[in-house]
Amino acid sequence: MSKIKRSSWFGREMLLLSAIVLLVEFVRGAMLISFLPIYGEKQLGLTLDIIGIAITAHYLTDTGLKLVIGYLLDRFSVRFVVHTGLLFCLAGVLILGYAPLPLLFIVASAIYGIGISPVWIVCLTKVSEEQRATQMGYLYTLWFIGLGAGPVLCNVLLDWSPAFTFYLLAGLSLLAWLLSLMISNTTARSIEQIPFKAQMVMLKDKLRQMKLLLPGMILQTTGASMLVPILPSFAEKQLGMSSTHYSFILMAGGCCTVLGLVPMGRLSDRLGGKKWFLVAGFSLFAVALYLLTWKPPLWECIVLAAVLGVSYAALLPAWNALLASYVPSSGQGLGWGVFSTIEGIGVMVGPVLGGMLATANGELSVIFISAILFGLIGLFYLWFPFRAFEGERQGAA
């Protein structure tokens, strides 16, 4: 029996999807966190506000296509949707390497967002009900590895050869596109289609129920995404670091996040205090960001990055538990979809805001304002009426 399950799980289709996900997320992490900010500024001579708008354009098209992916999968084959999407992804990467005009750079980033969008939705259609937890856990592990390793390696390579880095990312995108030709058209589950009018009615009801959560949700994603277009420039110009040093910072923060997630999650469950983990996590995050504005030396920056990682590890399980306690079992899909959409507002606004502020007032202003936002979020959850919220949720359910 165990052999059958193993062969089913590690079958050709899931191994193929695993390889595509790893390649796609590796390139996405490298592109958004490192390549667009560093290559765009140094090699193409673009300003940080243009880079911020380009990153927002990526998230806009990525999110927008997800809203209609079910419609596309109903009318076209799975292979065609993924293959076409990854062809857009490859085209976006190739254009980004030769896009000195701001408008072309922004359009190329938007095209790249179109290409990325279908992959995860199709993964959901391929996951079997019997192996769902195992397969999704494995895919999420690959997602985290790719998204984390991409910018770290990209930073090191950009110090050595920007041209080689570009061709490597283009080559990996080409490989993902070629692998998508081998995807079958069978699915383990279908995408549920809900009439648009019914979706709007349910969305309105969900927004009314979750009104207390909206400020914190939007502010925290805005504060975090403001940093994406400016962090490499901040590290170089304000802290005097090379791209390789910046990789050390990313590794310190990422490793502390990964190592801290399980212990912090268990501690949060044992103490039963979502509130104080959110307050402490966001407040500590704000303090560490503020200390970065003092322009500390490399070793202190690594320590502060570790603190940021631990802070994120403390707040993430508590935040997910808060959301999970809100979403009723009868509306999991819609509830999580609404949360993702609301958080996506901050992700789309943040890069533009961060890039514009950096262009007008310098990178330090963005770090400082982001620290203020996270401090305000910590105060918000200090005030947040958890008991009233739980009562309201039970009534809504």
C-alpha positions as CSV (number, residue, x, y, z in Angstrom):
1,M,0.0,0.0,0.0
2,S,2.8,2.5,0.9
3,K,4.5,1.7,-2.4
4,I,1.4,2.5,-4.3
5,K,0.9,5.8,-2.5
6,R,4.6,6.8,-2.9
7,S,4.5,6.0,-6.6
8,S,1.2,8.0,-7.0
9,W,2.7,10.9,-5.1
10,F,6.0,10.9,-6.9
11,G,4.4,10.1,-10.3
12,R,5.5,11.8,-13.5
13,E,2.9,14.5,-13.4
14,M,3.7,15.8,-9.8
15,L,7.4,15.6,-10.4
16,L,7.0,17.6,-13.5
17,L,4.9,20.2,-11.7
18,S,7.4,20.3,-8.9
19,A,10.2,21.1,-11.3
20,I,8.2,23.8,-13.0
21,V,7.2,25.4,-9.6
22,L,10.8,25.4,-8.4
23,L,12.0,27.0,-11.6
24,V,9.2,29.6,-11.8
25,E,9.5,30.7,-8.1
26,F,13.3,30.8,-8.3
27,V,13.1,33.2,-11.2
28,R,10.2,35.2,-9.7
29,G,12.1,35.7,-6.4
30,A,15.3,36.7,-8.3
31,M,13.4,39.0,-10.6
32,L,11.2,40.9,-8.1
33,I,13.6,41.1,-5.1
34,S,16.9,41.5,-6.8
35,F,17.0,41.7,-10.6
36,L,14.4,44.4,-11.2
37,P,15.7,46.8,-8.6
38,I,19.5,46.3,-9.2
39,Y,19.6,45.6,-12.9
40,G,17.0,48.2,-13.6
41,E,18.8,50.9,-11.8
42,K,22.4,50.1,-12.5
43,Q,22.3,48.6,-16.1
44,L,19.2,50.3,-17.5
45,G,19.5,53.6,-15.6
46,L,15.9,53.6,-14.4
47,T,14.8,55.5,-11.3
48,L,13.3,53.8,-8.2
49,D,9.8,55.1,-8.8
50,I,9.7,53.5,-12.3
51,I,11.0,50.2,-10.7
52,G,8.3,50.4,-8.0
53,I,5.6,50.9,-10.7
54,A,7.0,48.0,-12.7
55,I,6.8,45.7,-9.6
56,T,3.2,46.9,-9.0
57,A,2.3,46.2,-12.7
58,H,3.5,42.6,-12.1
59,Y,1.3,42.1,-9.2
60,L,-1.7,43.8,-10.9
61,T,-1.6,41.4,-13.9
62,D,-0.8,38.4,-11.7
63,T,-3.8,39.1,-9.5
64,G,-6.1,40.1,-12.3
65,L,-5.6,36.9,-14.3
66,K,-6.2,34.8,-11.2
67,L,-9.7,36.2,-11.1
68,V,-10.5,34.7,-14.6
69,I,-8.3,31.6,-14.5
70,G,-11.3,29.4,-13.8
71,Y,-13.0,30.8,-16.9
72,L,-9.9,30.1,-19.0
73,L,-9.5,26.5,-17.7
74,D,-13.1,25.8,-18.6
75,R,-12.5,26.8,-22.2
76,F,-8.9,25.8,-22.9
77,S,-6.8,22.8,-22.0
78,V,-4.6,22.8,-18.9
79,R,-1.5,22.4,-21.0
80,F,-2.4,25.3,-23.3
81,V,-3.1,27.7,-20.3
82,V,0.2,26.9,-18.6
83,H,2.3,26.7,-21.8
84,T,0.9,30.0,-23.0
85,G,1.3,31.6,-19.6
86,L,5.0,30.5,-19.3
87,L,5.6,31.8,-22.9
88,F,4.4,35.2,-21.6
89,C,6.7,34.8,-18.7
90,L,9.7,34.1,-20.9
91,A,8.8,37.0,-23.1
92,G,8.6,39.3,-20.1
93,V,12.0,38.3,-18.9
94,L,13.6,38.7,-22.3
95,I,12.1,42.2,-22.8
96,L,13.1,43.3,-19.2
97,G,16.8,42.7,-20.1
98,Y,16.6,45.2,-23.0
99,A,14.1,47.8,-21.7
100,P,15.8,51.1,-21.1
101,L,12.5,53.0,-21.7
102,P,10.4,53.3,-18.6
103,L,7.1,52.4,-20.3
104,L,8.7,49.3,-21.9
105,F,10.2,48.2,-18.6
106,I,6.7,48.5,-16.9
107,V,4.9,46.7,-19.7
108,A,7.5,43.9,-19.7
109,S,7.0,43.4,-15.9
110,A,3.2,43.3,-16.5
111,I,3.7,40.7,-19.2
112,Y,5.8,38.7,-16.7
113,G,3.0,38.8,-14.2
114,I,0.6,37.3,-16.8
115,G,3.0,34.4,-17.3
116,I,3.4,33.6,-13.6
117,S,-0.3,33.6,-12.7
118,P,-1.7,30.3,-14.0
119,V,0.9,28.0,-12.5
120,W,-0.3,27.7,-8.9
121,I,-4.0,27.5,-9.9
122,V,-3.2,24.6,-12.2
123,C,-1.2,22.9,-9.4
124,L,-4.4,23.0,-7.3
125,T,-6.3,21.2,-10.1
126,K,-3.6,18.5,-10.2
127,V,-3.5,17.7,-6.5
128,S,-5.4,14.5,-5.5
129,E,-7.8,14.6,-2.6
130,E,-6.2,11.5,-1.0
131,Q,-2.7,13.1,-1.0
132,R,-3.7,16.7,-0.7
133,A,-1.9,17.7,2.5
134,T,1.3,15.9,1.5
135,Q,1.4,17.2,-2.0
136,M,0.5,20.8,-1.1
137,G,3.1,20.8,1.7
138,Y,5.7,19.6,-0.7
139,L,4.7,22.2,-3.3
140,Y,4.8,25.0,-0.7
141,T,8.3,23.8,0.4
142,L,9.5,24.1,-3.2
143,W,7.8,27.5,-3.4
144,F,9.7,28.8,-0.3
145,I,13.1,27.3,-1.5
146,G,12.8,28.8,-4.9
147,L,11.5,32.2,-3.7
148,G,14.3,32.4,-1.1
149,A,17.2,31.0,-3.2
150,G,16.5,33.1,-6.3
151,P,17.4,36.5,-4.9
152,V,20.3,35.2,-2.8
153,L,22.0,33.6,-5.9
154,C,21.0,36.5,-8.1
155,N,22.7,39.1,-5.8
156,V,25.9,37.2,-5.9
157,L,25.9,36.7,-9.7
158,L,25.0,40.4,-10.3
159,D,28.2,41.4,-8.5
160,W,30.1,39.1,-10.9
161,S,28.2,39.5,-14.2
162,P,24.9,41.2,-14.8
163,A,24.7,39.9,-18.3
164,F,25.2,36.3,-17.2
165,T,22.6,36.7,-14.5
166,F,20.1,37.9,-17.1
167,Y,20.8,35.0,-19.4
168,L,20.6,32.5,-16.6
169,L,17.1,33.7,-15.6
170,A,16.0,33.7,-19.2
171,G,17.4,30.2,-19.6
172,L,15.5,28.9,-16.6
173,S,12.3,30.6,-17.8
174,L,12.9,28.8,-21.2
175,L,13.4,25.5,-19.4
176,A,10.1,25.9,-17.4
177,W,8.3,26.7,-20.7
178,L,9.7,23.6,-22.4
179,L,8.7,21.4,-19.4
180,S,5.2,22.7,-19.6
181,L,4.8,21.0,-23.0
182,M,4.8,17.7,-21.2
183,I,1.9,18.5,-18.8
184,S,-1.2,16.3,-19.3
185,N,-4.7,17.7,-19.6
186,T,-6.1,15.6,-16.8
187,T,-7.1,17.2,-13.5
188,A,-7.8,15.8,-10.0
189,R,-10.3,18.6,-9.2
190,S,-12.2,21.2,-11.1
191,I,-12.3,25.0,-10.5
192,E,-15.6,25.9,-9.0
193,Q,-17.5,28.5,-11.0
194,I,-19.7,30.9,-9.1
195,P,-21.9,33.5,-11.0
196,F,-20.4,36.9,-10.9
197,K,-23.4,38.5,-9.3
198,A,-23.4,35.9,-6.5
199,Q,-19.7,36.5,-5.9
200,M,-20.4,40.2,-5.5
201,V,-23.1,39.6,-2.9
202,M,-20.9,37.2,-0.9
203,L,-18.0,39.6,-1.2
204,K,-20.0,42.5,0.2
205,D,-21.1,40.3,3.1
206,K,-17.6,39.2,3.9
207,L,-16.2,42.7,3.8
208,R,-18.9,43.8,6.3
209,Q,-18.0,41.0,8.7
210,M,-14.2,41.6,8.4
211,K,-14.2,45.4,8.7
212,L,-12.2,45.4,11.9
213,L,-9.4,43.5,10.2
214,L,-9.1,45.7,7.0
215,P,-6.8,48.5,8.3
216,G,-4.2,46.1,9.6
217,M,-4.3,43.8,6.6
218,I,-3.8,46.7,4.1
219,L,-1.2,48.5,6.2
220,Q,1.0,45.5,6.8
221,T,1.3,44.4,3.2
222,T,1.8,48.1,2.1
223,G,4.6,48.5,4.7
224,A,6.4,45.4,3.6
225,S,6.0,45.8,-0.2
226,M,7.3,49.4,0.0
227,L,10.7,47.9,0.8
228,V,10.9,45.6,-2.2
229,P,12.1,48.2,-4.9
230,I,14.4,50.1,-2.6
231,L,16.2,47.6,-0.4
232,P,19.1,46.7,-2.8
233,S,19.7,50.4,-3.4
234,F,19.5,51.2,0.3
235,A,22.0,48.4,1.1
236,E,24.4,49.8,-1.5
237,K,24.1,53.6,-1.1
238,Q,23.2,54.0,2.5
239,L,25.0,51.0,4.1
240,G,27.9,50.7,1.7
241,M,27.2,47.0,0.9
242,S,27.8,45.0,-2.3
243,S,25.1,42.7,-3.7
244,T,26.9,39.7,-2.1
245,H,26.7,41.4,1.3
246,Y,23.0,42.0,0.7
247,S,22.7,38.2,0.1
248,F,24.1,37.6,3.6
249,I,21.4,39.9,5.0
250,L,18.6,38.0,3.1
251,M,20.0,34.7,4.3
252,A,20.1,35.8,7.9
253,G,16.5,36.9,7.8
254,G,15.3,33.9,5.8
255,C,17.0,31.3,8.0
256,C,15.7,32.8,11.2
257,T,12.2,32.9,9.8
258,V,12.3,29.3,8.7
259,L,13.9,28.1,12.0
260,G,11.5,30.2,14.1
261,L,8.2,29.4,12.5
262,V,7.5,26.0,14.1
263,P,8.7,26.9,17.7
264,M,6.9,30.2,17.6
265,G,3.7,28.5,16.3
266,R,3.9,25.9,19.1
267,L,4.5,28.6,21.7
268,S,1.6,30.6,20.4
269,D,-0.7,27.6,20.6
270,R,0.5,26.7,24.1
271,L,0.1,30.2,25.5
272,G,-3.1,30.8,23.5
273,G,-2.3,34.4,22.9
274,K,-2.6,35.5,19.3
275,K,-2.8,39.1,20.4
276,W,0.5,39.4,22.2
277,F,2.4,37.6,19.4
278,L,1.0,40.0,16.9
279,V,1.8,43.0,19.0
280,A,5.3,41.8,19.9
281,G,6.1,40.7,16.3
282,F,5.0,43.9,14.6
283,S,6.5,46.1,17.2
284,L,9.9,44.3,17.1
285,F,9.8,44.5,13.3
286,A,9.3,48.2,13.5
287,V,12.2,48.7,16.0
288,A,14.6,46.6,13.8
289,L,13.7,48.6,10.7
290,Y,14.1,51.9,12.5
291,L,17.6,50.8,13.7
292,L,18.6,50.2,10.1
293,T,18.1,53.9,9.5
294,W,21.1,54.5,11.8
295,K,23.3,52.9,9.0
296,P,24.9,50.3,11.2
297,P,27.9,48.2,10.1
298,L,27.5,44.8,8.3
299,W,27.5,42.6,11.3
300,E,24.9,44.7,13.1
301,C,22.8,44.6,9.9
302,I,23.0,40.8,9.9
303,V,21.8,40.8,13.6
304,L,19.0,43.1,12.7
305,A,18.0,40.9,9.8
306,A,17.9,38.0,12.1
307,V,15.7,40.0,14.5
308,L,13.4,40.8,11.6
309,G,13.2,37.1,10.7
310,V,12.4,36.1,14.3
311,S,9.7,38.8,14.4
312,Y,8.1,37.6,11.2
313,A,8.2,34.0,12.6
314,A,6.5,35.2,15.7
315,L,3.7,37.1,14.0
316,L,3.0,34.8,11.0
317,P,1.5,31.8,12.9
318,A,-0.6,34.1,15.1
319,W,-1.8,36.0,12.0
320,N,-2.8,32.9,10.2
321,A,-4.5,31.6,13.3
322,L,-6.5,34.8,13.5
323,L,-7.6,34.5,9.9
324,A,-8.4,30.8,10.2
325,S,-10.6,31.5,13.2
326,Y,-12.5,34.0,11.1
327,V,-13.1,31.9,8.0
328,P,-16.2,29.6,8.5
329,S,-15.9,26.0,7.3
330,S,-18.8,26.6,4.9
331,G,-16.9,29.4,3.0
332,Q,-13.2,28.5,3.0
333,G,-12.6,29.3,-0.7
334,L,-14.4,32.6,-0.7
335,G,-13.0,33.6,2.7
336,W,-9.4,33.0,1.9
337,G,-9.9,34.5,-1.6
338,V,-11.2,37.8,0.0
339,F,-8.3,37.9,2.4
340,S,-5.8,37.4,-0.4
341,T,-7.5,40.1,-2.5
342,I,-7.5,42.7,0.4
343,E,-3.9,41.9,1.2
344,G,-3.1,42.3,-2.5
345,I,-4.2,45.9,-2.3
346,G,-1.2,46.7,-0.1
347,V,1.1,44.6,-2.3
348,M,0.1,46.6,-5.3
349,V,0.2,50.0,-3.7
350,G,3.4,49.5,-1.7
351,P,6.0,49.3,-4.5
352,V,4.8,52.4,-6.2
353,L,4.7,54.3,-3.0
354,G,8.1,53.1,-1.9
355,G,9.7,53.9,-5.3
356,M,8.2,57.4,-5.4
357,L,9.2,58.2,-1.9
358,A,12.8,57.0,-2.5
359,T,13.0,59.0,-5.7
360,A,11.8,62.2,-3.9
361,N,13.3,61.9,-0.5
362,G,15.8,59.0,-0.6
363,E,15.8,55.4,0.5
364,L,16.1,56.2,4.2
365,S,12.6,57.9,4.2
366,V,11.0,54.6,2.9
367,I,12.6,52.5,5.7
368,F,11.6,55.1,8.3
369,I,8.0,55.3,7.1
370,S,7.7,51.5,6.8
371,A,9.0,51.3,10.5
372,I,6.3,53.8,11.5
373,L,3.6,51.7,9.7
374,F,4.6,48.5,11.4
375,G,4.7,50.3,14.8
376,L,1.1,51.6,14.2
377,I,0.0,48.0,13.3
378,G,1.5,46.8,16.6
379,L,-0.6,49.5,18.4
380,F,-3.6,48.5,16.3
381,Y,-3.5,44.9,17.5
382,L,-2.9,46.1,21.1
383,W,-6.2,47.9,20.8
384,F,-7.9,45.2,18.6
385,P,-11.0,43.8,20.4
386,F,-10.4,40.1,20.0
387,R,-13.3,39.0,22.2
388,A,-15.7,41.2,20.3
389,F,-14.3,39.9,17.1
390,E,-14.8,36.3,18.1
391,G,-18.3,36.9,19.1
392,E,-19.1,38.6,15.8
393,R,-17.6,35.7,13.9
394,Q,-19.6,33.1,15.8
395,G,-22.7,35.1,15.1
396,A,-21.9,35.3,11.4
397,A,-21.1,31.6,11.1
